[in-house]
Amino acid sequence: MGVTTSQQLQGYYKLYGAVEVTFSKEVTQLLSFLQDRVYLKVGGVDWPCLLYSSSLMGAKIILSLKTTQMARLEAGTSTCQLRYGFRNPDATEPVVFFVNVKIKAWNRYESEAANDLYLMTLEFTQTPPEDLVEILGRFLEANLNAQKRKDVRIAVTESSIRRLGFTSCNAILVVEKIDRKCLIRDLSFSGSQVLLPGEVKLLENRPAILRLVIQETGLPLLLPGKIVHVEEVVDRREIARVSVEFDVASVPHQYKLLINEHLRLQKSTKQG
């Protein structure tokens, strides 16, 4: 991951300050967020909670409120802090920090499991630490660029594919439950062009899944979509150039982050 400058952090805060990120299971894992490290500190007392969503200006948490805690809230609170925790891949200890917050509202959370769960809305009373600005800022930038720069294609070689974060140009295109070996020629937020051996013209307009392998973890990353075009390679009739268009709603956040980081570094290198 490249170095984030103070100017970029300021840009993240200005552009995405009020945009909420919902901490689903996928997002929690992707951002290495530690739900078990979260709590709301009210008047020096730790209240366990779950982070439901966060922006750079506030957060929503889910917590169980007892009678004494409700009384404390109704009486008014002056000192509150929300604790965040993220796993740090470069250190044994996680990144942990507090943000000063003001409680704006609390409403009963819709759940049949318990009737003492509440969704609480918090407002930051200060600019959050740079760690949070960088983590959420990069995530939100990747999602925005997945729309704005969806057709920007990255030419792929064996060296550039590793810089992107994948193990090899050799991949698998799954069509009608059959794994077909392919060679990736380019990647974008919205699709890919691959070389596929054999007579594959009949595969046009068929659903397909491009399966890549993440270099850091060795785990597969699946990109569902559809084959939108098939053409023969000049002078190589046994090989076809196949264009795959991804299903935008199904593209994993991790893929967006990897593509966005590569484009960001490319831009930085050109400017330098």
Residue pairs with C-beta under 8 A, 6 or more apart in sequence:
1 261
2 261
2 264
2 265
2 268
4 134
4 137
4 138
8 137
9 130
9 133
9 134
9 137
11 137
12 56
12 133
12 134
12 136
12 137
12 138
12 140
12 141
13 56
13 127
13 133
13 137
15 140
15 141
16 55
16 56
16 136
16 137
16 140
16 141
16 144
17 55
17 56
17 57
18 55
18 56
18 57
19 55
19 56
19 140
20 53
20 54
20 55
20 60
21 27
21 53
21 54
21 55
21 136
21 139
21 140
22 52
22 53
23 31
23 33
23 35
23 51
23 52
23 53
23 54
26 252
26 253
27 33
27 139
27 253
28 35
30 139
30 253
30 254
30 257
31 86
31 135
31 139
32 86
32 87
32 88
32 89
33 51
33 84
33 85
33 86
33 87
34 85
34 86
34 87
34 94
35 50
35 51
36 85
37 83
37 84
37 85
37 94
37 96
38 49
38 50
38 51
38 61
38 82
38 83
38 84
38 85
39 46
39 47
39 48
39 49
39 83
40 46
40 47
40 49
40 61
40 63
40 80
40 81
40 82
40 83
40 101
40 120
40 122
41 47
41 79
41 80
41 81
41 82
41 83
41 98
42 69
42 72
42 77
42 79
42 80
43 72
43 77
43 78
43 79
43 80
44 79
47 63
47 69
48 63
48 64
49 61
49 62
49 63
49 120
50 61
50 62
50 63
51 59
51 60
51 61
51 84
52 59
52 60
52 61
52 62
52 119
53 59
53 60
54 60
54 84
54 132
54 136
55 136
56 124
56 127
56 128
56 132
56 133
56 136
56 137
57 123
57 124
58 101
58 104
58 121
58 122
58 123
58 124
59 82
59 99
59 101
59 122
59 124
60 119
60 120
60 121
60 122
61 82
61 119
61 120
61 122
62 109
62 117
62 118
62 119
62 120
63 117
63 118
63 120
64 114
64 116
64 117
64 118
65 73
65 106
65 116
65 118
66 116
73 103
73 106
77 103
80 100
80 101
80 102
80 103
80 122
81 98
81 99
81 100
81 101
82 98
82 99
82 101
82 122
83 96
83 97
83 98
84 96
84 97
84 98
84 99
84 132
85 94
85 95
85 96
86 94
86 95
86 96
86 131
86 135
87 94
87 95
88 94
88 95
95 131
97 129
97 131
97 132
99 124
99 126
99 128
99 129
99 132
100 124
100 125
100 126
101 122
101 123
101 124
101 125
102 122
102 123
102 125
103 120
103 121
103 122
104 121
104 122
104 123
105 120
105 121
106 118
106 119
106 120
106 121
107 118
107 119
108 115
108 117
108 118
108 119
109 117
109 118
109 119
111 117
127 133
138 257
138 260
138 261
139 253
139 257
141 260
141 264
142 253
142 256
142 257
142 259
142 260
142 261
143 253
143 256
145 189
145 256
145 260
145 263
146 189
146 190
146 248
146 251
146 256
146 259
146 260
147 189
149 189
149 263
150 188
150 189
150 190
150 248
151 188
151 189
151 190
152 188
152 189
152 263
153 186
153 187
153 188
153 193
154 160
154 164
154 186
154 187
154 188
154 259
154 262
154 263
155 185
155 186
156 164
156 169
156 184
156 185
156 186
156 187
157 169
158 168
158 169
161 167
161 168
161 169
161 184
162 215
163 262
164 187
164 258
164 259
164 262
165 214
165 215
165 216
165 258
165 261
165 262
166 212
166 213
166 214
166 215
166 221
166 258
167 212
167 213
167 214
167 215
167 218
168 213
169 183
169 184
170 181
170 182
170 183
170 184
171 181
171 182
171 183
171 184
171 194
171 210
171 211
171 212
171 213
172 179
172 180
172 181
172 182
172 210
172 211
173 179
173 180
173 181
173 182
173 194
173 196
173 208
173 209
173 210
173 211
173 242
173 244
174 180
174 208
174 209
174 210
174 211
175 203
175 206
175 207
175 208
175 227
176 206
176 207
179 211
180 196
180 198
180 200
181 197
182 194
182 195
182 196
182 210
182 242
183 194
183 195
184 192
184 193
184 194
184 210
184 212
185 192
185 193
185 194
185 195
185 241
186 192
186 193
187 259
188 259
189 246
189 251
189 256
189 259
189 260
190 245
190 246
190 248
191 225
191 228
191 243
191 244
191 245
191 246
192 210
192 223
192 243
192 244
192 246
193 241
193 242
193 243
193 244
194 210
194 241
194 242
194 244
195 233
195 239
195 240
195 241
195 242
196 239
196 240
196 242
197 238
197 239
197 240
198 238
198 240
200 230
200 240
200 242
201 230
201 240
203 227
203 230
203 242
204 227
204 228
204 229
204 230
205 226
205 227
205 228
206 226
206 227
207 224
207 225
207 226
208 224
208 225
208 226
208 227
208 244
209 222
209 223
209 224
209 225
210 222
210 223
210 225
210 244
210 246
211 220
211 221
211 222
211 223
212 220
212 221
212 223
213 219
213 220
213 221
214 220
214 221
214 254
221 252
221 254
221 255
222 252
223 244
223 246
223 250
223 251
223 252
223 255
224 246
224 247
224 250
225 244
225 245
225 246
225 247
225 250
226 244
226 245
226 247
227 242
227 243
227 244
228 243
228 244
228 245
229 242
229 243
230 240
230 241
230 242
230 243
231 240
231 241
232 239
232 240
232 241
233 239
233 240
233 241
